[in-house]
Amino acid sequence: MAAPRIEAVLETSLYVSDLDRALAFYEAVLGLRRIPDAYFEGGRGAALQAGPGPSILLLFRAEITRHSERVPAHGATGPGHVAFRIAPEQLPAWRERLREHGVAIEREVAFGENPPSLYFRDPDGNSLELAVAGIWPLTASGSSAA
């Protein structure tokens, strides 16, 4: 029997030490929108919409989330990583926006013939990437084109 189909990643999490500082960064620098009423109990975390579809970035304070009684406890130590998909023609505007906000581009890496991904850090040291969809050679069904 074939496995049921996964449609997409609905949400992903990064762990931060100062939730207000992290929210300010993701809202001001990346333009993500905080989801109303998605500030979790006890200052444990918050949710941001990342793009037009149901794509959610959760920011959690790991020291609180590790002790959650509502959902299974989770957390991480050390920097995490999230890549945000951008359109290739937006690369110059993103370089400028990061510069305007004093965010250093740590590295630019091109995968194949694609425009380079921009790597930079959030205030907690998480590795963030702005990348074009073409870095992953997938078909419309989500399987590898190879």
SULMO-V431252 format. One record per backbone hydrogen bond with DSSP energy under -0.5 kcal/mol. NH is the residue of the N-H (numbers start at 0). CO is the residue of the C=O. E is the energy in kcal/mol with one decimal. If there is no record, write none. Layout:
{{NH | CO | E} {NH | CO | E}}
//
This chain:
{{9 | 7 | -0.7} {11 | 55 | -1.8} {13 | 57 | -2.4} {15 | 59 | -3.0} {18 | 16 | -0.5} {21 | 17 | -2.4} {22 | 18 | -2.8} {23 | 19 | -2.3} {24 | 20 | -2.0} {25 | 21 | -2.6} {26 | 22 | -2.4} {27 | 23 | -2.6} {28 | 24 | -2.6} {29 | 24 | -1.0} {30 | 26 | -0.6} {31 | 25 | -2.3} {32 | 48 | -1.3} {33 | 31 | -0.5} {34 | 46 | -2.6} {35 | 33 | -0.5} {37 | 34 | -1.7} {39 | 37 | -0.6} {39 | 44 | -2.4} {42 | 39 | -1.2} {43 | 39 | -0.7} {43 | 40 | -1.4} {45 | 58 | -2.1} {46 | 37 | -1.4} {47 | 56 | -2.4} {48 | 32 | -3.4} {49 | 54 | -3.5} {50 | 48 | -0.7} {54 | 52 | -2.2} {55 | 9 | -2.6} {56 | 47 | -2.7} {57 | 11 | -3.1} {57 | 55 | -0.6} {58 | 45 | -2.8} {59 | 13 | -2.5} {59 | 57 | -0.5} {60 | 43 | -3.0} {61 | 59 | -0.9} {63 | 60 | -1.6} {64 | 60 | -2.4} {65 | 61 | -2.3} {66 | 63 | -1.7} {67 | 64 | -1.6} {73 | 64 | -1.0} {81 | 126 | -1.7} {83 | 128 | -3.5} {85 | 130 | -2.8} {89 | 86 | -2.1} {90 | 87 | -1.5} {93 | 89 | -2.4} {94 | 90 | -2.5} {95 | 91 | -2.2} {96 | 92 | -2.5} {97 | 93 | -2.6} {98 | 94 | -2.1} {99 | 95 | -2.8} {100 | 96 | -1.6} {101 | 98 | -1.8} {102 | 97 | -2.9} {103 | 101 | -0.7} {105 | 103 | -0.7} {105 | 118 | -2.4} {106 | 118 | -1.3} {108 | 116 | -1.8} {111 | 109 | -0.6} {113 | 110 | -1.6} {116 | 108 | -3.5} {117 | 129 | -2.2} {118 | 106 | -2.7} {118 | 116 | -0.5} {119 | 127 | -2.3} {121 | 125 | -1.8} {124 | 121 | -2.2} {126 | 79 | -2.8} {127 | 119 | -3.4} {127 | 125 | -0.6} {128 | 81 | -2.0} {129 | 117 | -2.2} {130 | 83 | -2.6} {130 | 128 | -0.6} {134 | 131 | -1.5} {135 | 132 | -1.8} {136 | 134 | -0.6} {137 | 135 | -2.3} {138 | 142 | -2.7} {141 | 138 | -1.9} {144 | 136 | -2.9}}
//
